[in-house]
Amino acid sequence: MEITFLGTSAGLPTKERNTQAVALNLAPYSNHIWLFDVGEGTQHQILHHSIKLGKVDHIFLTHMHGDHIFGLPGILTSRSFQGGEGKPLTIVGPKGIKEFVETTLRLSASKLNYPITFIEIDNELSYQHHGFEVSAHLLNHGIASYGYRIEAPSTPGTIDVAALKEIGLEPGPKYQQVKTEETFEHNGHIYDSTQFKGPEKLGPTIAIFGDTKPCPNEKMIAHHADIMVHEGTYLEGDKTLANNYFHSHIDDVFHLVDLAQVKHTLVTHISNRYNIEEVDNLKEKLKEEYGRNDFNIVKDFDVVEF
């Protein structure tokens, strides 16, 4: 799987950063892409990447602020002409997202050639899709803002070829049955498949946060996450200022990392007060000050594989 950052600025775009958008590529589990937030200009950002809108089958919105949703109408209409014809799309977000989309399309006389299913979150969400488990919980941002926890499917353990050969089963189509089913038949005997393969491999867990100041639900969303995407609007200074504006200071992010035992953190939603060079300098300063290398402050078009 991989995450691509299409926009990493907070509130306003800058010459170096677009507004918020994250693309989660579900390969090797699926050929689809999920978008998380669609700030203004996201479709322009996609033009500089290999992402195809026809592969986007879910769009998740964390909250209704413009830097997270103003690019949605453009994405939806462009999808009709860029491989999306007849391919269903699911939009998940706070209450009001259905009205926002339908009103915008109606007033602009825009027609789509594919169906949309809306799922509006009322406080929390539990959603399953092709083996993926997605949950969402309310954060603290002044308006309804959500964090998403995505748990990828587990995969069967590796086939023990030597053990299968011992019972006379040579490599072939039957191996797929051993891999995916609880039992298999060979030479008139029924065997327990678990005896011929390694332990099941857990899929990765990804936590993607909307804007928030520290709150209790954050730990639940981020618990033991392999990858966490979290806003870090304020990278220095008094964190009281950040929290007064319902945002997170980098110190808040690191506290959550330790509290939830997150493996690796990707910090986005960077205040437009910082240019790229300043962020790079601050990143090195933070690594030294906090003594940690389990995070990165991302830029537009950064791709993280995991």
N, C-alpha and C positions, 0 to 999 in steps of 0.2 A: 504494500500500500504506500501511497505518498500524499503529502499535503503540498499544495501550491498556494502561495500568497499572491493574490491579485491586487490587493490594496491593504496598506498597513498604517495609514494615517488616522489620527483622531479628529473627528469633527469636520475639518476642512481638508481638501486636497492641497498638496504642495507641489512644487516643481519636480520633486523626487518621489513623492508617495501619492497614491490614489486613496480614495476612501475605502472602507472595509469590504473585503470579499475573500473568502477562503474556499478552495476547491479540494475535496477529498476524493481521490481516485481509489475505487474499491478493488481494483485488481490485486491479487489473482482470484478473489472471491467472485467478482462480477465485472462486467465490461462497462459498468455505469460510473457516473461521477455525481457526487452530491455537492451542492454549493451551500455555504453557510454565510449568510448576509450578502447583499448585492448593492453596494454603494454606487453612487452616481459614477458613470464611466466604466462600469465593469465590463460591458461588452467590448469596449475599446481595448481594455487590458487583455481580454481573451484573444483578440486579433493578433497579439504578439506572442501567443502561446499555441501549443498543439491541441489544446482542449477543443472538443467539438460539442456544440450545444445540443446536438442530437443525442449525445450520450448522457446528458444531464437529465435524470429522471426524478430527482428530489431537490427542492430548495428549502432550506431551513432558515428562518429569520429569528434572530435573538430578541430584537425589539424594534419599535416603530420609529426611532429617530432617523432623520433623513440620510445621515452618512452610512446607514445600514440598509436602506430600502429604496432610495431614489433611483437606483439603476434597474430596478425590477421590471418596469414596463418595457424598457428597451430590450432587456434579455428575453422577455416573453414574446414580443413581436418578432424579434430577429430569429428566434428558435423556429418559427414557422417556415423560414426560408433557408435554414441552415441545418437540415437533417432531422427536424423534429416532427414533420408531418405525420399525423396519425399515432404518434408515440405519447402515451399518457404522461402527465407530469403531476407530481404531488407537491403542494406548497404547505409547509408547516410553519406556524408562527403564532404570535399573540392574537387575542381578539382584535378584530378590526382589519386584519390583513386581507380577508376576503372582500370586504367593502372597498378597501384601497385599490385592489387590483381591478375589480369589476367596474368601479366608478371611473378609474383612469382609462380603461379600455373603451368604455361606453362613450365618454366625453370626447375621446380622440378618434372615435369611429374605427377602432382597431379590431380586426378579426383574426382569430387564431384557428389553425387547422388541426388542432389536437385538443383532447379534453384535459381539464385541470380538476384535481380533487383537492379541496382545502381541508386542512386539519387545524383548527384553532385551539390553542392551549388555554385551559382554564386552571391556573395554578400549577398543575404538573401534567406530565405526559408519559405514557408507557406505550411503545410502538414497536412492532416487529415487522421486518421485511426481509425475506429471503435469508433467514438465519441471523440477521443483524438485530440486536436489541438496542433500541434507542429510548433513553429516558430524558426528561427535561424537568428542571426545577427552578422555582422563582428565585431571583437574585435581589439585590437592593440598589436600584438605580433611579428612584424617583418615579419612574413609570415601569410598567410590567416589562421586565428583562429576564431572559432565561439563559441557563447554561445547559448544554447538551452533553450527555454521556453516551458514547457509541461503543458497543461491545461487539467485535467481529466474531463470526462463527468459529467454533473449534474445528480442528481438522483431525482425521484419523491418524493414529500412530503409523510409523514406518513398518512396512511388511518385513518379517523375518524370513528371508528367502531360504536360508540354511535349514530352518526348522520345517518349512514346507517341503523342501526336497527330501528331508528325512522320512516323511510319510508318503513320498513318491509323487508329490505334486510339483510338476515342473512349471516354470513361468508361462503364463498364458492368460486367457480371458477370466479364468476362475479367480485369479489374484484380485481382480476388482471386487468380486463378491466377498473375499476375505477382508478386503480393506473397508468396505462400506456396510456389511451386514453382520448381525450378531453371530450367526452360525453359517457353516457351509458343508456341503456333502462331497465326499470323495471315496470312491471304491466301496460304496455301501455304508460308510460310516458318517455320522454327523459330528462335526468338530466345533468347538467354541473358538470363534475368530480371535478373541482377545489373547489366546495363548500363542498366536502367531504374528503378533505385531506389538510395537512399542506403545507406550502410554499416549493417550490423546493429547494433542497440542492445543493449548488455549490460544484463541485469537487475541490480537492486541486490543487494548482499551484506549479510546481517545476521548478527551474532555475538551470541549470547545465552549468558551464562555462569552456571553454578552457583556456589556458594560456593567460594572458593579463596584461598590465598595465592599469591604469584608462582611460576610454574613454566614450564618451557620450552614446553609445548604451547599456552600462551596466545597466543604470537605467531602460530603456525600457524592457530589458530582465527580470530584477529582480523585477519589480514593484508589490508590495503587494504579493510577493511570500510567500507561506506557508513554503517552504523549499528551501534554496539556498545552492548549492554546489559550492564552490569557492576556487581557489588556494590561498595559503598563504605561498608562498615559503620562504619569509623572515618574521620571527616572532619577530625580534628585530633589533636594529641598525638603520642606516641611510636609510630612504626609497628612497632617491635619487638613491642609488645603485641598489635597486630592480627595479625601473622604467627604469634605464639605460639599464638593461638587459631585458626589456619588460615583467617584472613580477610585481606581487602585493606584497606590504608590508601589514602586518596585519592591520595597520592603514588605508590603502586604503579599505580593506574589511569592517571594521567597518563604515567607511564613507559611503560606498555604502549601507550598512544595514540601516542606518538612512535615507539616501536620498531616497531609494526605499521603505522604511517601510516594510522590510522583517521580518517575524515572527521568523524564526529560521535559523541559518547558520551553515553549516558543512564545516570546513576548511580542505582541503586536499592539495596534491602536496607540501609536506614539504621537505625543503632542507635536503640533506643527511648529512649536518653538525651537525644535531641534532639527538641524540638517544632518545629512548622512554621516559626515565626518565627525560631528559632535557625538552622534550616537555610538559610532565605533570607538571613540575615545572613552565614552562613559562605560561602554561594555567592558573594556579592559580594566577600567578603574573598579567596576563592580566585582569583577572576577577576583581581583586582588583584595578588595575590601571585605568581601563576604567569603572568600576562600572556596569558591565553587566553580565548576565547569559543566554543570548540568542544565545550562540554559543557553539560549541564543536570542538576541534581539533581531527580529527578521526584517527584511526589506522586500519591496515589491519584486515579484518573480522568483523569490527564493523557493526552492523545492526541497522538501525533507522526505526521504525515504525511510521506511521502518518496517 
